[in-house]
Amino acid sequence: MALQESGEMYLETIYVLSQKSSAVRAIDIGEYMGFSKPSVSRALGLLKDEGLIRKDKDSFIKLTQAGEILAKRIYERHTVLSRLFMALGVDEQTATEDACRIEHYISDITFDAIKAHMKEHLK
């Protein structure tokens, strides 16, 4: 499944918010991302159509198993790349912003090599 960068950002946001609260609403996602309600509604509809999210009876947004797997992968890329950049001396804000851009485009091969390198060299 080839999800666009914006879809990946929504999944990552839902994952992050769901770690803080089991009750994730569309308004929470919009506030977190700084997006309008119509933009959020459209994106959530696309993610639902892809089988990556569902809404429960109270309209809380939940990741499906496939959505959670993908969201965890994206979030791992974000955190690992942020840590790497900060270890290289990049300030936290720049490191996280750059990681956010790169996490959507880096290949699995390169990312796995970075993880292996960090495991060996950065404790």
MIBAVO-118275 format. One line per 8 residues: number of its first residue (from 1); their letters; for each residue x negated, y negated, z of C-alpha. Coordinates in nm, 4 decimals, always signed. Layout:
REM residues N
NUM> a> X/Y/Z ~ ...
This chain:
REM residues 123
1> malqesge> +0.0000/+0.0000/+0.0000 ~ -0.1499/-0.3316/-0.1061 ~ -0.0269/-0.5949/+0.1320 ~ -0.1085/-0.9570/+0.0597 ~ -0.3183/-1.1605/+0.3022 ~ -0.0113/-1.3411/+0.4398 ~ +0.1617/-1.0103/+0.5126 ~ -0.1469/-0.8902/+0.6958
9> myletiyv> -0.1491/-1.2125/+0.9003 ~ +0.2127/-1.1531/+1.0030 ~ +0.1395/-0.7936/+1.1044 ~ -0.1620/-0.9024/+1.3059 ~ +0.0451/-1.1732/+1.4770 ~ +0.3229/-0.9275/+1.5633 ~ +0.0612/-0.6887/+1.7022 ~ -0.1047/-0.9596/+1.9146
17> lsqkssav> +0.2304/-1.0855/+2.0454 ~ +0.3483/-0.7306/+2.1188 ~ +0.0413/-0.6791/+2.3389 ~ +0.1629/-0.9678/+2.5564 ~ +0.5373/-0.8913/+2.5497 ~ +0.7572/-0.6099/+2.4264 ~ +1.0145/-0.8708/+2.3185 ~ +0.8758/-1.0287/+2.0002
25> raidigey> +1.1183/-1.2577/+1.8189 ~ +1.0951/-1.4313/+1.4831 ~ +1.0780/-1.7673/+1.6605 ~ +0.7732/-1.6472/+1.8578 ~ +0.5995/-1.5501/+1.5353 ~ +0.6780/-1.8859/+1.3760 ~ +0.5490/-2.0779/+1.6768 ~ +0.2314/-1.8699/+1.6971
33> mgfskpsv> +0.1552/-1.9094/+1.3262 ~ +0.2910/-2.2616/+1.2835 ~ +0.5345/-2.1555/+1.0106 ~ +0.8951/-2.2557/+0.9485 ~ +1.1880/-2.0265/+1.0262 ~ +1.2691/-1.9684/+0.6535 ~ +0.9067/-1.8708/+0.5818 ~ +0.9027/-1.6302/+0.8748
41> sralgllk> +1.2403/-1.4803/+0.7780 ~ +1.1250/-1.4198/+0.4211 ~ +0.7985/-1.2585/+0.5315 ~ +0.9714/-1.0384/+0.7883 ~ +1.2180/-0.9248/+0.5236 ~ +0.9306/-0.8197/+0.2981 ~ +0.7570/-0.6361/+0.5825 ~ +1.0826/-0.4605/+0.6687
49> deglirkd> +1.1296/-0.3594/+0.3033 ~ +0.7745/-0.2146/+0.3107 ~ +0.8654/-0.0091/+0.6191 ~ +0.6121/-0.1882/+0.8398 ~ +0.8531/-0.3464/+1.0904 ~ +1.2028/-0.2927/+1.2229 ~ +1.4413/-0.4936/+1.4364 ~ +1.6038/-0.3342/+1.7381
57> kdsfiklt> +1.9633/-0.3923/+1.8511 ~ +1.8596/-0.7169/+2.0244 ~ +1.6787/-0.8430/+1.7095 ~ +1.3366/-0.7954/+1.8660 ~ +1.0704/-0.7142/+1.6089 ~ +0.8805/-0.3890/+1.6435 ~ +0.6015/-0.2461/+1.4321 ~ +0.6755/+0.0909/+1.2764
65> qageilak> +0.4080/+0.3578/+1.3088 ~ +0.2698/+0.2606/+0.9660 ~ +0.2860/-0.1087/+1.0581 ~ +0.1031/-0.0524/+1.3849 ~ -0.1743/+0.1455/+1.2168 ~ -0.2272/-0.1330/+0.9632 ~ -0.1995/-0.4104/+1.2242 ~ -0.4554/-0.2409/+1.4507
73> riyerhtv> -0.6945/-0.2089/+1.1565 ~ -0.6611/-0.5777/+1.0710 ~ -0.6976/-0.6825/+1.4357 ~ -1.0059/-0.4621/+1.4790 ~ -1.1652/-0.6279/+1.1778 ~ -1.0890/-0.9686/+1.3243 ~ -1.2348/-0.8910/+1.6665 ~ -1.5428/-0.7067/+1.5392
81> lsrlfmal> -1.6288/-0.9761/+1.2860 ~ -1.5720/-1.2527/+1.5432 ~ -1.8048/-1.0771/+1.7892 ~ -2.0689/-1.0294/+1.5203 ~ -2.0629/-1.3949/+1.4162 ~ -2.0819/-1.5129/+1.7780 ~ -2.3742/-1.2732/+1.8399 ~ -2.5461/-1.4444/+1.5468
89> gvdeqtat> -2.5045/-1.7788/+1.7239 ~ -2.1905/-1.9103/+1.5548 ~ -1.9581/-2.1040/+1.7868 ~ -1.6384/-1.9233/+1.8858 ~ -1.3947/-2.1389/+1.6862 ~ -1.5928/-2.1115/+1.3623 ~ -1.6567/-1.7405/+1.4205 ~ -1.2870/-1.6624/+1.4660
97> edacrieh> -1.1817/-1.8801/+1.1710 ~ -1.4375/-1.7152/+0.9423 ~ -1.3440/-1.3681/+1.0673 ~ -0.9793/-1.4476/+0.9933 ~ -1.0641/-1.5247/+0.6320 ~ -1.3040/-1.2346/+0.5768 ~ -1.0982/-0.9614/+0.7493 ~ -0.8565/-0.9463/+0.4559
105> yisditfd> -1.1180/-0.8979/+0.1854 ~ -1.4035/-0.6949/+0.3296 ~ -1.4251/-0.3368/+0.2039 ~ -1.3912/-0.0394/+0.4374 ~ -1.7468/+0.0647/+0.3466 ~ -1.8976/-0.2707/+0.4463 ~ -1.6842/-0.2981/+0.7594 ~ -1.7799/+0.0531/+0.8726
113> aikahmke> -2.1478/-0.0351/+0.8181 ~ -2.1063/-0.3503/+1.0303 ~ -1.9378/-0.1501/+1.3075 ~ -2.2160/+0.1104/+1.3029 ~ -2.4822/-0.1609/+1.3112 ~ -2.3146/-0.3387/+1.6016 ~ -2.2732/-0.0148/+1.7959 ~ -2.6444/+0.0534/+1.7562
121> hlk> -2.7791/-0.2981/+1.8091 ~ -2.5258/-0.4991/+2.0107 ~ -2.4192/-0.3706/+2.3469
